[in-house]
Amino acid sequence: MTRVWAQELKGTGVDANIVLPDGAADTSFIRQEVVAGAVGERSQNGRLLPGDVIVPPAVWLCTDATDGVTGVRAVGRNWDKTAAIARGLPDSATVDHSLRILVRATISRHSRARVPRG
């Protein structure tokens, strides 16, 4: 679906990408009846991915470096943090703060883009 949107929105200034963990992540979407333990601690046993596994690729997609990057499937489990840091992307110490700022800026920038109706 994302690739179809990316094609449909080509040339409009709106990028369509998807970020996914690549497996079940330790978030409140996984009920305790399904996987026992407290949210945020259940990934320690290896059954779930950490809930924040998607943050680094999400931050990357919110940077100016990805303007025009569209149709990408960014997989958190496979994200190469070393390569990202080498390219000047935020490390985990600044990700939370950066994500809030970048998401706001991206939403603001893209809300001004004109999407053709049809």
C-alpha positions in Angstrom: 0.0 0.0 0.0 2.8 2.4 0.9 4.5 2.0 -2.5 1.2 2.7 -4.2 0.7 5.9 -2.2 4.3 6.8 -3.0 3.6 6.5 -6.7 0.3 8.4 -6.4 1.9 11.2 -4.5 5.0 11.5 -6.6 5.8 15.1 -7.4 3.4 16.5 -4.8 6.1 17.1 -2.1 4.5 14.4 0.1 6.5 11.3 0.9 4.9 8.0 1.8 7.0 5.6 3.9 6.3 2.9 6.5 8.2 2.1 9.7 7.8 -1.2 11.4 9.5 -3.2 14.1 9.7 -6.5 12.1 8.0 -8.5 14.8 5.9 -8.1 17.9 7.1 -5.2 20.0 6.8 -4.7 23.7 4.1 -2.1 23.7 0.6 -1.8 25.2 -0.8 -3.3 22.0 0.4 -6.7 23.2 -1.9 -7.5 26.2 -0.5 -9.1 29.3 -2.7 -12.1 28.8 -0.8 -12.8 25.6 2.7 -12.2 26.9 3.1 -11.9 30.7 5.0 -9.1 32.3 5.0 -5.3 32.5 5.1 -3.2 29.3 8.7 -2.1 28.7 10.2 -5.2 30.5 8.9 -8.0 28.3 11.5 -7.6 25.6 14.2 -8.7 28.0 13.3 -12.3 27.7 13.7 -12.2 23.9 10.1 -13.0 23.1 9.3 -9.4 22.0 11.3 -6.6 20.4 11.9 -3.5 22.4 9.0 -1.1 22.0 11.3 1.7 20.9 12.9 -0.3 18.1 11.2 1.9 15.5 12.4 5.2 16.9 15.8 5.4 15.0 14.3 4.8 11.5 11.4 7.1 12.3 13.7 9.9 13.3 15.7 9.3 10.1 12.5 9.6 8.0 11.8 13.0 9.7 15.1 14.5 8.8 15.7 16.8 5.8 18.1 14.1 4.5 15.1 12.1 3.4 13.2 14.8 1.6 12.0 13.0 -1.6 12.7 9.6 -0.1 9.4 7.7 -0.7 8.2 4.2 -0.9 10.6 3.0 1.8 10.0 0.2 4.2 12.2 1.1 7.2 12.6 -2.0 9.5 13.6 -1.2 13.1 15.1 -4.7 13.8 17.5 -4.3 10.8 18.4 -0.6 11.4 22.2 -0.1 11.4 22.6 2.4 14.2 26.4 2.7 13.6 25.9 3.7 10.0 23.1 6.1 11.0 25.4 7.8 13.5 28.2 8.0 11.0 25.8 9.8 8.6 25.2 12.4 11.4 21.8 11.1 12.5 20.8 11.3 16.2 22.0 8.7 18.6 19.8 7.1 21.2 20.6 9.8 23.8 18.9 12.4 21.7 16.3 10.4 19.8 13.3 11.1 22.1 13.7 14.8 22.1 14.7 14.9 18.4 11.7 12.8 17.4 9.2 15.2 19.0 10.8 18.2 17.3 11.2 16.4 13.9 7.7 15.0 13.8 6.2 18.4 14.5 8.4 20.0 11.8 7.6 17.3 9.3 3.8 17.5 9.9 3.9 21.2 9.6 6.0 21.1 6.4 3.8 18.4 4.8 0.5 19.9 5.8 1.3 22.8 3.6 1.9 20.5 0.6 -0.9 20.4 -1.9 -2.3 16.9 -2.6 -4.3 16.6 -5.8 -7.8 15.3 -5.3 -9.1 12.7 -7.7 
